[in-house]
């Protein structure tokens, strides 16, 4: 009898094991099993940034990941447990305001998930996480309370001790489903949770400002590489007197609450595209003879304390290799192209000219713009001088020139008068849909013709020459697709003519500067956009070498020769061009012995004293995923039931054995 009972139990266990193994065999590997358990969420994180005063941005509060059930903000009055809050963009400001005011509520916010998309409705007046006066501390005038950016909330300049992610469209649907499921199953024993992996090295090490994190090497300085180029190339080997310089500047970097979603379509990429199209148009003029030197500069790091322009001016003071051939004293005027993508109004492309107080030269620039406007008779282009009620020029690189020399002459061309027309300034919503290509083309035509007028002798300028300076609208459309869209993005044919990009989707966040700064940096340390600009400008402003068949770098060692397109086929082409990289990073920092060191303040350097010295925390990996968990009470119930079943089974076995023994004795 004992043998038969043991056999039956063995058969039952074998059958159960076979059933379980068959179920497990449906997963071919551990990753397959993980995929069935976890949903990876596509999102863009807000990360931890630091300055000399402290921190801004987002981070997990401790050393490990954080997981919490997903709830909708609009359905939450009070939190009873740590929760991951799903919020629409138009509610984000009010949620963060409540977090800053209600400490009990804030202590239960495990993380925030922001839905994708642009909110509709008349109540949505824009979204700008910037301040109302961006980078006011660098303004060359006293009124620091002026509201250039009325939509600004300033949320990106605060510190949050919880993770915040912007969701993709697909991930938004998945998280809405998870939150809805949690609402409907409040009485069940499971819930869908979001797990945040946003662990910052500065949080783990307790380094909460730039000075300490640089010392402990838990962060890197914000920065990158600006690019400048001269048309025609500057011959530094000649003894001829240098020409006065007409400096055309713009910037390539933007900012956002979410690190990798910084497109900056209107501010500043519309200005960048306008300048590139102007350079392209000027490069097609045959026999270009100018009485003044045209120099084009594209700064990076301008969204973070004007890193690019301040470093450029310092390099000019130091006469470094990065600015060889340039002299600050020769700069006659600065023409800056700002936000120009939203100037289209009822068929008219209207631009505003913001001028410095150096009246004589600024008036010459304004006259050049007006003559360029008159030459665009059929384009419906109108320029106006900005309101005198403004305290000065708007936030721009030109501010840094004025801080260095208050008598600097210059103008800023913008699509606004007294306040930004861009309601999404420094926001992920400042994307391709926020700008107008025809407005950029009009601005580019104005800039190209104005630069030609400014750099030429008056008696050499005629309408036929101006008419010949024609901007290619198809080229502008191509640049829009390359720099502001993922399809084709940086994989577009234009960019691929010059470089091999590391990623297709563009983002214009400045990033961090790696390795020792140099005017000839290792290409892997230079961002895709900077490398493209360097190659493009070197190509468009170049003159051919004597040996036109020369390939580089082997046969590219003549005076002024550069190797362009070297990434695409490994060979490249030699050209003569004055195109250089200029490192862009804080003027308060020095790279020494493979480390970044903070320099003491210089009382004579007003801009240096205002320098926040921005750094970005290091991290290992950033992750976000969703999965279902059982409540602890349910786990305890199952444990209790398991113990009960085990005890009951043991008692049953003892009783059964006793009965069997008695039965056997009777037999």
C-alpha positions in Angstrom: 0.0 0.0 0.0 2.9 2.5 0.9 4.6 1.6 -2.5 1.4 2.3 -4.5 0.8 5.6 -2.8 4.4 6.7 -3.4 4.1 5.8 -7.1 0.9 7.9 -7.5 2.5 10.9 -5.8 5.6 10.5 -8.0 3.4 10.5 -11.2 1.6 13.6 -10.1 4.8 15.5 -9.4 6.3 14.4 -12.8 3.2 15.6 -14.6 3.2 18.9 -12.8 6.9 19.4 -13.6 6.4 18.6 -17.3 3.6 21.1 -17.5 5.7 23.8 -15.9 8.7 23.1 -18.0 6.6 23.3 -21.2 5.4 26.7 -20.1 8.9 27.9 -19.3 10.2 26.5 -22.6 8.0 29.0 -24.5 10.7 31.6 -23.4 13.9 30.9 -25.3 16.1 33.0 -23.1 16.2 35.1 -20.0 15.7 38.4 -22.0 12.5 36.9 -23.5 11.3 36.3 -19.9 12.2 39.9 -19.0 10.4 41.2 -22.0 7.2 39.4 -20.9 7.6 40.9 -17.4 8.8 44.4 -18.1 7.8 47.1 -20.6 10.7 49.4 -21.6 9.4 53.0 -21.7 10.8 55.5 -24.3 11.4 58.8 -22.6 13.6 61.9 -22.3 14.9 62.6 -18.9 15.4 65.8 -16.9 19.0 65.4 -15.6 21.1 66.9 -12.8 23.1 70.0 -13.6 25.2 71.9 -11.1 26.8 75.4 -10.8 28.9 77.1 -8.1 25.7 77.8 -6.0 24.1 74.4 -6.1 22.0 72.2 -8.3 19.1 72.3 -10.8 17.3 69.5 -12.7 16.3 66.0 -11.6 17.7 62.9 -10.0 16.6 59.9 -8.0 16.9 60.8 -4.3 19.2 58.0 -3.3 21.7 55.4 -4.6 19.2 53.0 -6.3 16.2 52.8 -8.5 12.7 54.0 -7.5 9.5 52.1 -8.2 5.9 53.3 -7.5 2.4 52.8 -8.9 1.3 55.0 -11.7 -1.5 57.5 -11.0 -3.0 60.4 -13.0 -2.5 63.8 -11.5 -5.9 65.1 -12.5 -7.5 62.3 -10.4 -5.3 62.9 -7.3 -6.2 65.1 -4.5 -3.9 63.6 -1.9 -1.3 60.9 -2.2 -1.5 58.0 0.4 1.7 56.2 -0.8 4.7 57.0 -3.0 3.4 57.4 -6.5 4.6 58.0 -10.1 2.4 60.8 -11.3 1.3 60.9 -14.9 0.6 64.5 -15.9 -0.3 66.4 -19.1 2.1 69.2 -20.2 -0.4 71.9 -19.4 -0.7 70.7 -15.8 3.1 70.3 -15.3 3.6 73.9 -14.0 0.8 73.5 -11.4 2.1 70.1 -10.3 5.6 71.4 -9.7 4.2 74.5 -8.0 2.3 72.2 -5.6 5.5 70.2 -5.0 7.4 73.3 -4.0 4.6 74.4 -1.6 3.3 71.2 -0.1 6.2 69.2 1.6 3.9 66.3 2.6 2.7 65.9 -1.0 6.3 66.3 -2.3 7.5 63.5 0.0 5.2 61.1 -1.8 6.1 62.0 -5.3 8.3 59.1 -6.5 8.6 60.5 -10.0 6.8 62.4 -12.7 5.8 61.2 -16.2 4.9 63.9 -18.7 2.6 63.0 -21.5 3.7 63.8 -25.1 1.9 66.1 -27.5 1.0 69.8 -27.6 -2.0 70.6 -25.4 -4.9 72.1 -27.2 -7.6 74.6 -26.1 -7.7 78.3 -25.6 -6.3 78.1 -22.0 -2.9 76.9 -23.2 -0.8 80.0 -23.7 2.5 78.4 -24.3 5.2 76.4 -22.4 8.6 77.9 -21.7 10.5 76.5 -18.7 13.0 79.4 -19.0 13.1 82.6 -16.9 11.2 85.7 -18.1 14.5 87.3 -18.6 16.9 84.6 -19.7 20.5 85.1 -18.5 19.7 88.5 -17.1 22.9 88.5 -15.1 24.9 89.1 -18.3 22.8 92.0 -19.6 24.8 95.2 -20.2 22.1 97.3 -18.7 20.5 97.8 -15.3 16.9 96.7 -15.9 17.1 93.0 -15.1 13.3 92.6 -14.5 12.2 93.2 -18.1 10.1 90.3 -19.4 11.5 89.3 -22.8 9.9 85.9 -22.3 6.4 86.4 -20.9 5.7 82.6 -21.1 8.6 81.7 -18.9 7.9 79.7 -15.8 11.5 79.2 -14.7 10.9 75.5 -13.7 14.1 74.3 -15.4 16.2 76.3 -13.0 15.0 74.5 -9.9 16.2 71.3 -8.3 13.9 68.3 -8.0 14.8 65.3 -5.8 12.8 62.9 -8.0 13.0 61.8 -11.6 11.0 63.5 -14.4 10.6 62.0 -17.9 8.9 63.3 -21.0 7.2 60.3 -22.7 7.1 59.4 -26.4 3.7 59.0 -28.0 3.7 55.2 -27.8 4.9 55.3 -24.2 2.2 57.9 -23.3 -0.5 55.4 -24.4 1.1 52.6 -22.4 1.3 54.7 -19.2 -2.3 56.0 -19.6 -3.4 52.4 -19.8 -1.3 51.5 -16.7 -2.8 54.4 -14.7 -6.4 53.5 -15.8 -5.8 49.9 -14.9 -4.6 51.0 -11.4 -7.7 53.1 -10.9 -10.0 50.3 -11.9 -8.3 47.7 -9.8 -7.9 49.5 -6.4 -9.4 46.5 -4.6 -7.2 43.9 -6.4 -3.9 42.6 -5.3 -1.8 43.9 -8.2 -0.8 47.3 -9.6 1.3 48.6 -12.5 4.4 50.5 -11.3 7.0 52.7 -13.0 10.6 52.0 -12.2 13.0 55.0 -12.5 16.7 54.5 -13.0 17.9 58.1 -12.8 20.8 57.7 -10.4 23.2 60.6 -10.6 26.9 60.3 -9.5 26.8 63.6 -7.8 23.9 62.5 -5.6 25.7 59.2 -4.7 28.9 61.0 -3.8 27.3 64.0 -2.1 28.9 66.6 -4.4 26.2 69.2 -4.7 28.0 72.0 -6.6 30.3 72.4 -9.5 33.5 73.0 -7.5 33.1 69.8 -5.4 31.9 67.6 -8.2 34.8 68.7 -10.5 37.2 68.0 -7.6 35.7 64.5 -7.1 35.3 63.9 -10.8 31.6 63.1 -10.6 30.7 65.7 -13.3 32.0 67.3 -16.5 31.7 71.0 -17.6 29.1 72.0 -20.1 30.6 72.9 -23.4 31.6 72.0 -26.9 33.1 73.6 -30.0 32.1 76.8 -31.7 33.1 77.3 -35.4 34.3 80.3 -37.3 35.1 80.8 -41.0 36.3 83.7 -43.1 35.2 84.7 -46.7 37.5 84.9 -48.5 40.2 83.0 -46.5 42.5 85.2 -44.4 46.2 85.0 -45.5 48.1 85.1 -42.2 51.5 84.8 -43.9 51.3 88.1 -45.8 52.5 91.5 -44.5 49.5 93.3 -46.1 47.4 95.4 -43.8 44.5 93.5 -42.3 41.0 94.5 -43.4 38.2 95.7 -41.0 36.0 92.7 -40.0 32.2 92.4 -40.5 31.3 89.7 -38.0 28.1 87.7 -38.7 27.2 85.5 -35.7 24.5 83.1 -34.6 24.3 80.1 -32.2 23.7 76.4 -32.6 22.6 75.2 -29.1 19.3 75.3 -27.3 18.1 74.1 -23.9 15.0 72.3 -22.5 13.7 70.9 -19.3 14.4 67.5 -20.9 18.0 67.0 -21.9 17.8 65.2 -25.2 14.7 67.0 -26.5 16.4 70.4 -27.2 15.6 71.2 -30.8 15.3 75.0 -30.5 13.7 75.4 -34.0 13.0 79.1 -33.7 15.5 79.9 -31.0 18.2 79.6 -32.3 18.2 77.1 -35.2 16.2 79.4 -37.6 19.0 81.9 -37.3 21.6 79.3 -37.9 19.9 78.0 -41.0 19.5 81.6 -42.3 23.2 82.3 -41.9 24.2 79.0 -43.6 21.9 79.7 -46.5 23.4 83.3 -46.7 27.0 81.8 -46.8 25.9 79.4 -49.5 24.4 82.3 -51.6 27.6 84.4 -51.2 29.8 81.5 -52.1 28.2 81.3 -55.5 29.3 84.9 -56.5 32.0 84.8 -59.1 35.1 86.9 -58.5 34.1 88.1 -55.0 36.2 91.1 -54.2 35.5 92.8 -50.8 37.0 95.8 -49.2 36.3 94.3 -45.8 36.7 90.9 -44.3 33.5 88.8 -43.8 33.8 86.4 -40.8 31.0 84.0 -39.8 30.9 82.6 -36.3 28.5 79.9 -34.9 28.7 79.8 -31.1 27.7 76.9 -28.9 27.0 77.0 -25.2 25.1 80.3 -25.4 22.1 78.9 -23.6 24.3 78.3 -20.5 26.0 81.5 -19.6 27.1 82.4 -23.2 30.0 79.9 -23.0 30.9 80.2 -26.7 31.0 83.9 -27.1 32.8 84.6 -23.8 35.4 81.9 -24.6 35.8 83.3 -28.1 36.5 86.8 -26.8 39.0 85.4 -24.3 40.8 83.5 -27.0 41.0 86.8 -29.0 42.6 88.5 -26.0 45.1 85.6 -25.7 45.8 85.6 -29.5 45.4 81.8 -29.4 45.7 79.4 -32.4 42.0 79.0 -32.4 41.4 82.6 -33.6 44.6 83.0 -35.7 44.0 85.8 -38.2 41.4 87.6 -36.1 41.8 90.7 -34.1 39.1 92.2 -31.8 40.2 95.7 -32.6 39.5 95.1 -36.3 35.8 94.1 -35.7 33.9 97.0 -37.2 30.4 95.7 -36.5 28.5 92.6 -35.4 25.4 91.4 -37.2 23.7 88.7 -35.2 20.9 86.5 -36.6 18.6 85.5 -33.7 15.1 84.0 -33.9 13.8 84.6 -37.4 11.4 81.6 -38.0 8.2 83.2 -36.8 8.3 86.5 -38.7 5.6 85.5 -41.2 2.4 87.6 -40.6 -0.4 87.8 -43.1 1.9 87.3 -46.0 4.5 89.8 -44.8 7.9 88.7 -43.4 8.4 91.3 -40.7 11.8 91.6 -38.8 12.9 93.8 -36.0 16.4 95.3 -35.7 17.7 95.7 -32.1 20.7 98.0 -32.1 23.5 99.0 -29.8 24.2 102.6 -28.7 27.1 102.9 -31.1 25.0 105.0 -33.5 27.2 105.7 -36.5 28.2 102.2 -37.4 24.9 100.7 -36.3 23.2 103.1 -38.6 25.4 101.9 -41.5 24.2 98.4 -40.7 20.6 99.5 -40.6 21.0 101.3 -43.9 22.5 98.1 -45.4 19.5 96.1 -44.2 17.1 98.7 -45.6 18.8 98.6 -49.0 18.7 94.8 -48.9 15.0 95.1 -48.1 14.4 97.4 -51.1 16.2 95.0 -53.4 13.7 92.2 -52.3 10.8 94.0 -53.9 8.6 91.0 -54.6 9.4 89.2 -51.3 7.1 91.2 -49.0 9.9 91.8 -46.5 9.7 94.6 -43.9 12.2 95.6 -41.3 11.6 97.9 -38.4 13.7 99.3 -35.6 12.8 97.8 -32.3 10.9 99.9 -29.7 12.9 102.5 -27.8 11.0 101.4 -24.7 13.2 98.2 -24.6 15.9 98.4 -22.0 18.5 97.4 -24.6 19.2 94.5 -26.9 17.5 91.1 -26.1 19.4 88.1 -24.7 22.1 87.5 -27.4 25.8 86.9 -28.0 26.1 90.6 -28.8 25.6 91.2 -25.1 29.1 89.7 -24.5 30.7 92.1 -27.0 29.1 95.0 -25.2 30.2 93.7 -21.8 33.8 93.6 -23.2 33.5 97.0 -24.9 30.4 99.2 -24.3 31.2 101.0 -27.5 30.9 97.9 -29.7 28.7 98.4 -32.7 26.2 95.8 -33.7 22.6 94.8 -34.3 20.5 91.7 -33.6 17.9 90.6 -36.2 14.9 89.1 -34.6 11.3 88.1 -35.3 10.0 90.1 -32.3 10.0 93.6 -30.9 9.4 93.9 -27.2 8.8 90.3 -26.3 9.5 86.8 -27.7 6.9 85.7 -30.3 8.1 82.1 -29.6 5.8 80.8 -26.8 7.9 77.7 -26.6 11.3 79.3 -25.9 13.8 76.7 -24.6 11.1 74.0 -24.7 10.8 70.7 -26.4 7.8 72.1 -28.3 10.0 74.6 -30.2 10.1 72.1 -33.1 9.7 72.1 -36.8 6.0 73.0 -36.6 6.9 76.2 -34.7 8.6 77.9 -37.6 8.0 79.0 -41.2 10.5 78.2 -44.0 9.7 81.2 -46.1 10.4 83.5 -43.1 13.9 81.9 -42.8 14.5 82.4 -46.5 13.6 86.0 -46.3 15.9 86.6 -43.3 18.7 84.8 -45.2 18.3 87.0 -48.2 18.4 90.1 -46.0 21.5 88.9 -44.3 23.4 87.8 -47.4 22.7 91.1 -49.3 23.4 93.2 -46.2 26.7 91.5 -45.6 27.7 92.1 -49.2 26.8 95.8 -48.9 28.7 96.2 -45.6 31.8 94.5 -46.9 31.9 96.3 -50.3 32.9 99.8 -51.5 29.8 101.9 -52.0 30.6 102.6 -55.6 30.8 98.9 -56.4 27.3 98.1 -55.2 24.6 97.9 -57.8 21.1 96.4 -58.0 22.2 93.7 -60.5 24.8 92.4 -58.1 22.4 92.3 -55.2 19.8 90.5 -57.3 22.4 87.9 -58.2 22.7 87.1 -54.5 19.9 84.5 -54.5 19.1 82.2 -51.5 18.3 78.6 -52.4 14.9 77.8 -50.7 15.3 74.1 -51.5 18.6 74.2 -49.5 16.8 75.7 -46.6 14.1 73.0 -46.7 16.9 70.4 -46.7 18.6 72.0 -43.7 15.2 72.0 -41.8 14.9 68.3 -42.4 18.5 67.6 -41.4 18.7 69.7 -38.2 15.1 69.6 -36.9 13.6 66.2 -37.8 14.5 62.6 -37.2 13.5 61.7 -40.7 16.0 62.1 -42.4 17.7 64.0 -39.6 21.5 64.0 -39.6 21.4 61.0 -41.9 20.3 63.4 -44.7 22.4 63.5 -47.9 23.7 67.0 -47.2 25.2 66.1 -43.8 26.5 62.8 -45.1 28.4 64.6 -47.8 30.6 65.9 -45.0 30.5 63.7 -41.9 29.4 60.3 -40.6 26.9 61.3 -37.8 26.8 59.3 -34.6 22.9 59.5 -34.4 20.1 60.4 -36.8 17.8 62.4 -34.5 19.2 65.8 -33.9 19.4 67.5 -30.5 20.9 70.8 -29.9 21.8 70.5 -26.2 25.3 71.7 -25.8 26.5 68.5 -23.9 29.8 68.3 -22.0 33.3 69.0 -23.2 35.5 65.9 -23.2 39.3 65.7 -23.1 41.7 68.6 -23.3 40.2 71.6 -25.2 42.0 72.2 -28.5 41.6 74.2 -31.8 42.3 70.8 -33.5 40.3 68.4 -31.3 39.9 64.7 -31.7 36.8 64.3 -33.9 35.1 61.9 -31.5 35.0 64.7 -28.9 33.2 67.1 -31.2 29.4 67.0 -31.7 27.8 66.0 -35.0 26.5 69.5 -35.6 29.8 71.2 -34.9 31.6 68.8 -37.2 29.1 69.4 -40.0 29.3 73.1 -39.6 33.1 73.1 -39.7 33.2 71.0 -42.9 30.4 72.9 -44.6 31.8 76.4 -43.8 35.3 75.3 -44.8 33.9 74.1 -48.1 31.8 77.1 -48.9 34.4 79.7 -48.0 37.4 77.9 -49.5 39.5 78.4 -52.6 40.9 75.4 -54.4 44.5 74.2 -53.7 47.1 74.3 -56.5 47.0 70.5 -56.5 43.3 70.0 -57.1 43.6 66.2 -57.0 45.3 66.2 -53.6 43.6 64.0 -51.0 44.2 64.3 -47.3 45.6 64.2 -44.8 48.7 63.0 -46.6 48.9 65.7 -49.2 47.2 68.5 -47.3 50.1 70.4 -45.5 50.3 73.7 -47.5 49.7 77.1 -45.9 46.0 77.5 -45.0 45.1 74.0 -46.2 42.4 72.0 -44.5 41.1 68.5 -45.0 37.3 68.3 -45.4 34.9 65.4 -46.0 37.5 63.1 -44.4 34.9 61.1 -42.4 32.8 60.1 -45.4 35.3 58.0 -47.5 38.4 58.1 -45.3 40.2 60.2 -47.9 38.8 63.7 -47.9 39.7 66.8 -50.0 42.2 69.5 -49.4 41.0 73.1 -49.6 42.4 76.5 -48.6 40.1 77.9 -45.9 40.2 80.0 -42.7 37.9 77.8 -40.7 38.6 76.9 -37.1 37.1 75.2 -34.0 37.0 77.3 -30.9 36.5 75.5 -27.6 33.5 76.7 -25.7 33.5 76.3 -21.9 33.6 78.4 -18.8 36.3 81.0 -18.6 36.6 80.1 -14.9 37.9 76.6 -15.8 41.3 75.2 -16.7 42.1 71.7 -17.9 45.3 70.6 -16.1 46.8 67.2 -15.3 43.8 65.4 -16.9 41.5 67.3 -14.5 39.3 70.3 -14.6 40.3 73.0 -12.1 38.3 76.1 -11.0 40.2 79.3 -11.3 39.9 82.1 -8.7 37.6 85.0 -9.6 39.2 88.0 -11.3 37.8 91.3 -10.0 38.5 92.9 -13.3 36.5 90.3 -15.2 32.8 91.2 -14.7 31.6 88.4 -17.0 33.8 85.9 -15.1 32.3 87.0 -11.8 28.8 86.3 -13.2 29.8 82.9 -14.6 27.8 80.1 -12.9 30.3 77.5 -14.1 27.7 74.9 -15.3 28.5 71.2 -15.1 26.5 68.0 -15.7 26.5 65.0 -13.4 27.9 61.7 -14.6 25.7 58.6 -14.6 25.9 55.0 -15.5 22.7 54.3 -17.4 19.3 55.9 -17.4 16.3 53.6 -17.5 12.5 53.7 -17.3 10.2 50.6 -17.3 6.8 49.5 -16.2 5.7 46.2 -14.7 3.1 44.6 -12.5 3.6 43.8 -8.9 1.6 42.1 -6.2 0.7 44.1 -3.1 2.7 43.1 0.0 -0.6 42.2 1.8 -1.4 39.7 -1.0 2.2 38.2 -0.6 1.6 37.8 3.1 -1.7 36.1 2.5 -0.2 33.7 0.1 2.6 33.0 2.6 0.0 32.4 5.3 -2.0 30.1 3.0 1.2 28.2 2.0 2.1 27.7 5.7 -1.5 26.5 6.4 -1.5 24.1 3.5 1.9 22.7 4.6 0.7 22.2 8.2 -2.5 20.7 7.0 -0.7 18.4 4.6 1.7 17.3 7.3 -1.3 16.5 9.7 -3.0 14.7 6.9 0.0 12.6 6.2 0.4 11.7 9.8 -3.2 10.7 10.1 -3.1 8.8 6.8 0.0 6.9 7.9 -1.7 6.0 11.2 -4.8 4.8 9.5 -2.8 2.7 7.0 -0.8 1.1 9.7 -3.9 0.1 11.7 -5.5 -1.3 8.5 -2.4 -3.4 7.8 -2.3 -4.7 11.3 -5.9 -5.9 11.0 -5.0 -7.7 7.8 
